[in-house]
Amino acid sequence: MYCLFSLGIENKLLHEGVAGNPLGVVQRAKTLLKDYQTVNPDIAWLWRVEVGGGGGVPKVQVQVARSGWVPPLMGLFKVSWDLVRNSQSQTWHLGVLIRDHDRNVMAAMCGPVMSLQRGVHPRIGACIQAITFALDIGFYEVVFEGPPVSFMGGLHDSSLEVTMEDMWLEEIPVLIQRFRHFTVALGSKEALVAVKELAMLGSLTNLSKVWFEEVPVEIEGVL
């Protein structure tokens, strides 16, 4: 269905010289996907938004995927992340796992989510930390996979109000521009099991820990 919609737009552009409004095309694609998901709830989806490169209107790609973790294409690295809340200390903790197309673990980390001002969602801080971690250790071609976060779809929205949360959000596209390839992917619950376990490990120790080219023994059973 989505492919037919895309082909229809392409044919109009090539044969009729008619170009649709980019934002309208994106919104229509999202609506089609949502309707199809409603009719087919048993299918797991991977929603990707191309937000790297020279900026401008994000390029939306939709791909049907298995409910479990899906390796990236050769030459790319998947940066999976998630966070958990420690109910006793009321603190948030992050887990990040970087794997290649052969499912090899290249790096991993867990630790407390950075402290932000009151009213700023911890997921924003966790997102910034996960992106920074990948950059700091030299991964510049990545698929950034995490839980549903509405703010990733509005990074290029110039109409954002100037709030404290928006000021932190501005940091994300600045970091993204440092990548050679950066794709945002919505991870399923099953795909994020390993990083959720890493985040839980961090919440138990309240310490930051990093692994390079080795699998944390605590998550071997869920990889």
MARZALUM-327091 format. One record per atom (N, C-alpha, C, CB): x, y, z. Coordinates in steps of 0.2 Angstrom, whole numbers, padded with zeros to 4 digits, always signed. Each point is the difference from the previous one (the first is absolute). Glycine has a CB too. Layout:
BEGIN
XYZ;...
***
This chain:
BEGIN
+0004-0006+0000;-0004+0006+0000;+0004+0006+0000;-0009-0006+0006;+0014+0007-0001;+0005+0005+0000;+0004+0001-0006;+0000-0001+0012;+0002-0005-0015;+0004+0000-0006;-0004+0003-0006;+0007-0010+0004;-0013+0008-0004;-0005+0003-0006;-0001+0007+0001;-0005-0011-0001;+0005+0013+0007;-0001+0008+0001;+0006+0003-0002;-0007-0002+0010;+0013-0001-0008;+0006+0004-0002;+0001+0000-0008;+0005-0004+0011;-0006-0002-0014;+0000+0000-0007;-0004+0005-0004;+0003-0012+0001;-0009+0013+0002;-0005+0004-0003;+0003+0007+0000;-0010-0007+0004;+0013+0009+0002;+0003+0007+0001;+0006+0001-0005;-0003+0000+0012;+0007-0006-0013;+0006+0000-0005;-0003+0001-0007;+0007-0007+0008;-0012+0003-0010;-0003+0000-0007;-0002+0007-0001;-0003-0012+0000;-0001+0016+0004;-0002+0006-0001;+0005+0005-0001;-0010-0002+0007;+0016+0001-0003;+0005+0005-0001;+0004-0001-0007;+0001+0000+0013;+0000-0007-0015;+0004-0001-0006;-0004+0001-0006;+0006-0008+0007;-0013+0006-0007;-0004+0000-0006;-0004+0006-0001;+0000-0012+0000;-0002+0015+0006;-0004+0006+0000;+0003+0007+0002;-0010-0008+0002;+0016+0007+0001;+0003+0006+0003;-0003+0003+0006;+0003+0002-0012;-0007-0006+0015;-0004+0002+0006;+0004-0002+0006;-0011+0000-0006;+0013+0004+0010;+0003-0001+0007;-0005+0001+0006;+0012+0002-0006;-0013-0007+0010;-0004+0002+0006;+0004+0003+0005;-0007-0010-0003;+0003+0013+0007;+0003+0004+0006;+0003-0005+0005;-0009+0009-0001;+0016-0008+0002;+0004-0005+0004;-0003-0002+0007;+0010+0004-0006;-0013+0001+0009;-0003-0001+0007;-0006-0004-0001;+0005+0011+0004;-0009-0009-0009;-0006-0004-0001;+0001-0007-0002;-0005+0011-0004;+0010-0012+0000;+0002-0007-0002;+0002-0004+0006;+0003+0004-0011;+0001-0001+0015;+0002-0004+0007;-0006-0001+0004;+0011+0005-0001;-0016+0000+0002;-0005-0001+0004;-0005-0006-0003;+0001+0012+0004;-0002-0012-0010;-0004-0005-0004;+0003-0007+0001;-0004+0009-0008;+0011-0009+0008;+0003-0007+0001;-0001-0002+0007;+0008+0003-0009;-0008+0001+0014;-0001-0002+0007;-0007-0002+0001;+0009+0008+0003;-0013-0005-0006;-0007-0002+0000;-0002-0007-0003;-0003+0013+0000;+0006-0014-0006;-0001-0006-0003;+0003-0006+0005;+0001+0006-0012;+0005-0005+0014;+0003-0005+0005;-0004-0001+0006;+0011+0004-0004;-0013+0001+0007;-0004-0001+0006;-0007-0004-0001;+0005+0011+0004;-0008-0009-0010;-0006-0004-0002;+0002-0007-0001;-0005+0010-0005;+0010-0011+0002;+0002-0007-0002;+0002-0004+0006;+0004+0003-0011;-0001+0000+0016;+0002-0003+0006;-0007-0002+0004;+0011+0007+0001;-0016-0003-0001;-0006-0001+0003;-0003-0006-0002;-0002+0012+0002;+0002-0013-0009;-0003-0006-0003;+0004-0006+0001;-0005+0008-0009;+0012-0007+0009;+0005-0006+0001;+0004+0001+0006;+0000-0001-0012;-0003+0000+0018;+0003+0001+0007;+0006-0005+0001;-0011+0005+0004;+0011-0011-0008;+0004-0005+0002;+0007+0001-0004;-0009-0008+0002;+0010+0013-0006;+0006+0002-0003;+0004+0005+0004;-0006-0002-0011;+0012+0000+0012;+0005+0005+0003;+0003+0005-0005;+0003-0009+0009;-0003+0015-0007;+0002+0005-0005;+0007+0004+0003;-0012+0002-0004;+0016+0000-0001;+0006+0004+0002;-0001+0007-0004;+0007-0011+0001;-0008+0016+0003;-0001+0007-0003;+0006+0004+0000;-0012-0001+0004;+0014+0003-0010;+0007+0003-0001;-0001+0007-0002;+0006-0011-0002;-0003+0016+0005;+0000+0007-0003;+0008+0002-0001;-0011+0002+0006;+0012+0000-0012;+0007+0002-0002;+0001+0007+0002;+0000-0008-0010;+0004+0009+0015;+0000+0007+0003;+0008+0003-0001;-0010-0003+0008;+0014-0001-0011;+0007+0002+0000;+0001+0004-0006;+0004-0010+0006;+0002+0011-0008;+0002+0004-0006;-0001+0007+0000;-0003-0010-0006;+0001+0013+0001;-0001+0007-0001;-0006+0003+0003;+0007-0001-0010;-0011-0002+0014;-0006+0003+0003;-0005+0000-0004;+0007+0007+0007;-0012-0002-0006;-0006+0000-0005;-0005-0005+0003;+0007+0003-0010;-0012-0004+0005;-0006-0004+0002;+0003-0008+0001;-0008+0008-0006;+0006-0011+0012;+0002-0007+0001;-0003-0004-0005;+0001+0002+0012;+0003-0007-0014;-0002-0005-0005;-0003-0006+0004;+0009+0004-0009;-0015-0006+0008;-0003-0005+0004;+0001-0007-0004;-0008+0008+0005;+0010-0013-0002;+0000-0007-0003;-0004-0005+0005;+0012+0003-0006;-0016-0007+0003;-0003-0005+0004;+0002-0007-0002;-0010+0008+0001;+0011-0012+0003;+0003-0007-0001;-0004-0005+0004;+0011+0005-0004;-0014-0010+0001;-0002-0006+0004;+0005-0004+0003;-0010+0000-0007;+0010-0001+0013;+0006-0003+0004;-0003-0006+0005;+0007+0010-0002;-0002-0014+0003;-0002-0005+0006;-0001+0003+0006;+0006-0009-0006;-0009+0006+0011;-0001+0003+0006;+0006+0001+0005;-0012-0004-0001;+0017-0001-0001;+0006+0000+0004;+0005+0005-0003;-0002-0012+0002;+0008+0011+0000;+0006+0005-0002;+0002-0001-0007;+0004+0001+0012;-0004+0004-0016;+0002-0001-0007;+0007+0003-0002;-0013+0000-0003;+0017-0004+0001;+0007+0003-0002;+0000+0006-0005;+0005-0011+0003;+0000+0016-0002;+0000+0005-0005;+0003-0003-0007;+0001+0009+0010;-0001-0004-0015;+0003-0002-0006;+0008+0000+0001;-0010+0005-0007;+0013-0009+0003;+0008+0000+0000;+0002+0007-0001;+0000-0012-0004;+0005+0014+0009;+0003+0006+0000;-0003+0005+0005;+0002-0002-0012;-0008+0000+0014;-0003+0004+0006;+0000-0004+0006;-0008+0005-0008;+0007-0001+0014;+0000-0002+0006;-0006+0002+0004;+0012+0000+0000;-0016-0005+0003;-0006+0002+0003;+0001+0001+0008;-0006-0007-0008;+0004+0013+0010;+0001+0003+0006;-0007-0001+0004;+0010+0008-0003;-0010-0013+0007;-0007-0001+0003;+0001+0003+0007;-0002-0011-0006;-0004+0014+0008;+0000+0003+0007;-0007+0000+0003;+0009+0008-0003;-0009-0008+0010;-0006+0000+0004;+0002+0002+0007;-0006-0009-0008;+0001+0011+0012;+0001+0002+0006;-0006-0003+0005;+0006+0011-0004;-0004-0011+0010;-0004-0003+0005;+0000+0005+0006;+0001-0012-0003;-0006+0012+0007;-0001+0004+0007;+0001-0004+0006;-0007+0008-0006;+0011-0007+0010;+0001-0003+0007;-0005+0003+0004;+0012-0002-0001;-0017-0003+0003;-0006+0002+0004;+0002+0002+0007;-0007-0007-0007;+0013+0005+0009;+0002+0002+0007;+0003+0007+0000;+0001-0012+0003;+0004+0013-0007;+0004+0006+0000;-0004+0005-0004;+0011-0006+0002;-0016+0004-0007;-0003+0005-0004;+0005+0003-0005;-0008+0002+0009;+0013-0006-0011;+0005+0002-0005;-0001-0004-0006;+0008+0004+0009;-0005-0001-0015;-0001-0003-0006;+0007-0003-0002;-0010+0007-0004;+0010-0013+0000;+0007-0003-0002;-0001-0002-0007;+0002-0004+0012;+0004+0005-0016;+0000-0001-0007;+0004-0007-0001;-0001+0013-0002;-0001-0016-0004;+0004-0006-0002;+0001+0002-0008;-0004-0008+0009;+0010+0007-0011;+0002+0001-0008;+0004-0006-0002;+0000+0012+0001;-0002-0015-0007;+0003-0006-0003;+0001+0002-0007;-0005-0008+0008;+0012+0007-0011;+0001+0001-0007;+0002-0006-0003;+0004+0012+0003;-0007-0014-0008;+0001-0007-0004;+0001+0002-0007;-0006-0007+0009;+0010+0002-0012;+0001+0001-0008;-0005-0005-0003;+0012+0003+0001;-0011-0003-0008;-0005-0004-0004;+0000-0008+0001;+0001+0009-0008;+0005-0011+0011;+0001-0007+0002;-0002-0002+0007;+0009+0000-0008;-0013+0005+0012;-0002+0000+0006;+0006+0000+0006;-0010-0007-0005;+0016+0009+0003;+0005+0000+0004;-0001+0007+0005;+0008-0006-0008;-0007+0005+0014;+0000+0005+0005;+0007+0004-0001;-0008-0006+0008;+0007+0013-0010;+0006+0004-0001;+0001+0004+0007;-0002+0001-0013;-0003+0001+0016;+0001+0004+0006;-0007+0000+0004;+0009+0007-0005;-0009-0006+0011;-0006+0001+0005;+0002+0004+0005;-0004-0011-0003;-0001+0014+0006;+0000+0004+0006;-0006+0000+0004;+0009+0007-0006;-0009-0006+0013;-0005+0002+0004;+0002+0005+0005;-0005-0012-0002;+0000+0015+0005;+0001+0005+0005;-0006+0005+0001;+0012-0001-0003;-0011+0005+0008;-0006+0005+0001;-0001+0005-0006;+0003-0001+0012;-0009+0003-0013;-0002+0005-0005;+0002+0007+0003;-0010-0007-0005;+0013+0011+0001;+0002+0006+0002;-0006+0004+0003;+0009+0000-0010;-0007+0004+0015;-0005+0004+0003;-0002+0006-0004;+0005-0003+0011;-0011+0004-0012;-0003+0006-0003;-0005+0004+0004;+0001-0007-0011;-0003+0013+0009;-0004+0004+0003;-0007-0003+0001;+0006+0010-0004;-0010-0008+0009;-0006-0003+0002;-0005+0002-0006;+0002+0001+0012;-0006-0007-0014;-0004+0001-0006;+0003-0002-0007;-0005+0009+0006;+0011-0011-0006;+0004-0002-0006;+0000-0008+0001;+0007+0010-0002;-0010-0013-0003;-0001-0008+0000;+0007-0003+0000;-0011+0001-0006;+0012-0006+0010;+0006-0004+0001;+0002-0003-0007;-0002-0002+0012;-0003+0001-0016;+0002-0004-0007;+0004+0005-0004;-0010-0007+0001;+0009+0014+0000;+0004+0004-0004;+0008+0000+0002;-0010+0008-0001;+0011-0008+0008;+0007-0001+0002;+0003-0007-0002;-0003+0008+0010;-0001-0013-0009;+0002-0007-0002;+0002+0000-0008;-0007-0005+0009;+0003+0008-0013;+0001+0000-0007;+0007+0004-0002;-0013+0000-0002;+0014+0006+0006;+0006+0004-0001;+0006-0005+0002;-0006+0011+0002;+0005-0014+0004;+0006-0004+0002;+0002-0006-0005;-0004+0003+0012;-0002-0006-0014;+0001-0006-0005;+0004+0003-0006;-0010-0006+0005;+0008+0011-0008;+0003+0003-0006;+0007+0002+0001;-0011+0004-0004;+0012-0001+0010;+0007+0002+0001;+0004-0005+0001;-0004+0010+0006;+0002-0016-0002;+0004-0006+0001;+0002-0003-0007;-0006-0002+0010;+0002+0002-0015;+0002-0003-0006;+0005+0005-0004;-0011-0005-0001;+0010+0011+0002;+0005+0005-0003;+0007-0001+0003;-0010+0008-0003;+0010-0008+0010;+0006+0000+0003;+0004-0006-0001;-0005+0007+0009;+0002-0012-0011;+0004-0006-0001;+0001-0002-0007;-0004-0004+0010;+0002+0009-0015;+0002+0000-0007;-0005-0004-0004;+0011+0000+0004;-0017+0000-0003;-0005-0003-0004;-0004+0006-0004;-0001-0011+0007;+0002+0011-0013;-0003+0006-0004;-0005-0002-0005;+0010+0006+0002;-0011-0013-0003;-0006-0002-0005;-0004-0005+0004;+0007+0001-0010;-0013+0002+0013;-0004-0003+0005;-0007+0000-0002;+0008+0002+0008;-0012-0008-0005;-0007+0000+0000;-0001+0001+0007;-0002-0008-0010;-0002+0013+0012;-0001+0002+0007;-0007-0003+0002;+0007+0010-0001;-0007-0016+0005;-0006-0003+0002;-0002+0000+0007;+0003-0008-0009;-0009+0011+0010;-0002+0000+0007;-0007+0000+0001;+0010+0007+0002;-0013-0005+0004;-0007+0000+0001;-0003+0006-0003;+0002-0006+0011;-0009+0006-0012;-0004+0005-0003;+0002+0007+0004;-0009-0008-0004;+0011+0012+0000;+0001+0007+0002;-0002+0005-0005;+0010-0004+0007;-0015+0008-0005;-0004+0004-0005;+0005+0006-0002;-0011-0003+0006;+0016+0005-0002;+0004+0006-0001;+0005-0002-0006;-0001+0004+0012;+0002-0010-0014;+0005-0001-0005;-0003+0002-0007;+0005-0010+0007;-0012+0009-0007;-0003+0002-0007;-0001+0007-0001;-0006-0010+0001;+0008+0014+0004;-0001+0008+0000;+0006+0004+0000;-0011-0002+0005;+0017-0002-0006;+0006+0004+0001;+0001+0005-0005;+0005-0010+0004;-0008+0010-0010;+0001+0005-0005;-0006+0005+0000;+0006-0008-0007;-0010+0008+0012;-0006+0004+0001;+0002+0007+0003;-0008-0010+0001;+0008+0015-0006;+0002+0007+0002;-0005+0003+0005;+0007+0001-0011;-0013-0004+0011;-0005+0003+0004;+0000-0002+0007;-0007+0001-0010;+0012-0004+0013;+0000-0002+0007;+0000+0006+0004;+0006-0011-0003;-0010+0011+0008;+0001+0005+0005;+0006+0000+0004;-0012+0000+0001;+0014+0005+0001;+0007+0001+0004;-0002-0002+0007;+0005+0009-0008;-0004-0015+0010;-0001-0003+0007;+0007-0003+0002;-0013-0002-0001;+0014+0001+0007;+0006-0003+0003;+0001-0007-0004;-0001+0006+0011;-0005-0010-0012;+0001-0006-0003;+0002+0001-0007;-0009-0005+0007;+0006+0010-0011;+0002+0001-0007;+0008+0002+0000;-0012+0004-0003;+0014-0001+0008;+0007+0002+0000;+0005-0006+0000;-0003+0011+0005;+0001-0016-0001;+0003-0006+0000;+0000-0004-0007;-0002-0001+0013;-0004+0001-0016;-0002-0003-0006;+0005+0003-0006;-0012-0002+0004;+0013+0008-0003;+0005+0003-0005;+0007-0003-0001;-0007+0010+0002;+0009-0013+0004;+0006-0004+0000;+0000-0006-0004;+0002+0004+0011;-0007-0007-0012;+0000-0007-0004;+0001+0001-0007;-0008-0004+0008;+0005+0009-0012;+0002+0001-0007;+0007+0002-0001;-0012+0002-0003;+0015+0002+0008;+0007+0002-0001;+0004-0006+0001;-0003+0011+0005;+0002-0016-0001;+0004-0006+0001;-0001-0004-0007;-0001+0000+0013;-0005+0000-0015;-0001-0005-0006;+0004+0002-0006;-0012-0002+0004;+0013+0009-0005;+0004+0002-0006;+0007-0002+0000;-0007+0010+0000;+0009-0013+0006;+0007-0002+0000;+0001-0007-0003;+0002+0007+0010;-0008-0011-0011;+0000-0006-0003;+0000+0000-0008;-0006-0004+0010;+0009-0001-0013;+0000-0001-0007;-0007-0003-0002;+0013-0001+0000;-0016-0003+0004;-0006-0003-0001;-0004-0001+0007;+0004-0006-0011;-0010+0008+0011;-0004+0000+0006;-0007-0001-0001;+0008+0007+0006;-0011-0013-0004;-0007-0002-0002;-0003-0001+0007;+0003-0005-0011;-0009+0007+0012;-0003-0001+0006;-0005-0006-0001;+0001+0012+0004;-0001-0017+0001;-0004-0006-0001;-0004-0001+0006;+0008-0005-0008;-0014+0004+0008;-0005-0002+0005;+0001-0007+0002;-0008+0009-0003;+0011-0011+0009;+0001-0007+0002;-0006-0003+0003;+0012+0003+0002;-0013-0009-0003;-0005-0004+0003;+0002-0002+0007;-0005-0004-0011;+0000+0002+0015;+0001-0002+0007;+0005-0005+0000;-0011+0003+0004;+0011-0008-0009;+0004-0006+0000;+0007+0002-0002;-0010-0007-0003;+0010+0012-0002;+0007+0002-0002;+0004+0004+0005;-0005+0001-0011;+0002+0002+0016;+0003+0004+0005;+0001-0004+0007;-0005+0010-0006;+0004-0017+0006;+0001-0004+0006;+0007+0001+0003;-0009-0008-0004;+0014+0007+0000;+0007+0000+0002;+0002+0007+0003;+0003-0008-0009;-0005+0014+0006;+0002+0006+0003;-0005+0002+0006;+0004+0004-0012;-0010-0007+0012;-0004+0001+0006;+0004-0004+0006;-0011+0001-0007;+0014-0006+0006;+0003-0004+0005;+0006+0004+0002;-0004-0011-0005;+0008+0014+0000;+0006+0004+0002;-0002+0006+0004;+0005-0004-0010;-0011+0007+0009;-0002+0006+0004;-0002-0003+0007;-0004+0006-0011;+0001-0011+0011;-0002-0003+0007;+0007-0002+0004;-0011-0004-0005;+0016+0002+0002;+0006-0001+0003;+0003+0006+0003;+0002-0010-0008;-0002+0015+0004;+0002+0007+0002;-0004+0003+0006;+0004+0002-0012;-0010-0004+0012;-0005+0003+0005;+0002-0004+0007;-0009+0003-0008;+0012-0009+0008;+0001-0004+0006;+0007+0003+0003;-0006-0010-0005;+0010+0012+0001;+0007+0002+0002;+0001+0008+0001;+0004-0010-0005;-0009+0014+0001;+0001+0007+0000;+0007+0002-0003;-0009+0001+0009;+0012-0005-0013;+0007+0002-0002;+0000-0001-0008;+0005-0004+0011;-0001+0008-0014;+0001+0000-0007;+0005-0006-0002;-0003+0012-0001;+0002-0016-0004;+0004-0005-0002;+0000-0001-0008;-0002-0006+0011;+0008+0005-0013;+0001+0000-0008;+0003-0007-0002;+0001+0013+0000;-0003-0016-0005;+0003-0006-0003;+0002+0002-0007;-0006-0008+0008;+0012+0005-0010;+0002+0001-0007;+0002-0007-0003;+0005+0011+0002;-0009-0013-0008;+0001-0006-0003;-0001-0006+0004;+0008+0006-0008;-0012-0006+0013;-0002-0005+0004;-0007+0000+0002;+0012-0001+0004;-0015-0005-0003;-0007+0000+0002;+0000+0000+0008;-0003-0007-0010;-0001+0012+0013;-0001+0000+0007;-0003-0007+0002;-0001+0013+0000;+0004-0016+0005;-0002-0007+0002;-0007+0000+0002;+0011-0003+0003;-0013+0009+0000;-0007+0001+0003;-0006-0001-0005;+0005+0007+0009;-0003-0006-0016;-0005+0000-0005;+0001-0005-0005;-0001+0012+0002;+0006-0017-0001;+0001-0005-0005;-0006-0004-0002;+0012+0000+0004;-0016-0001+0001;-0006-0004-0001;-0005+0003-0004;+0003-0005+0011;-0003+0011-0012;-0006+0004-0004;+0003+0003-0006;-0006+0002+0011;+0012-0004-0013;+0002+0003-0007;-0002-0005-0005;+0010+0006+0005;
***
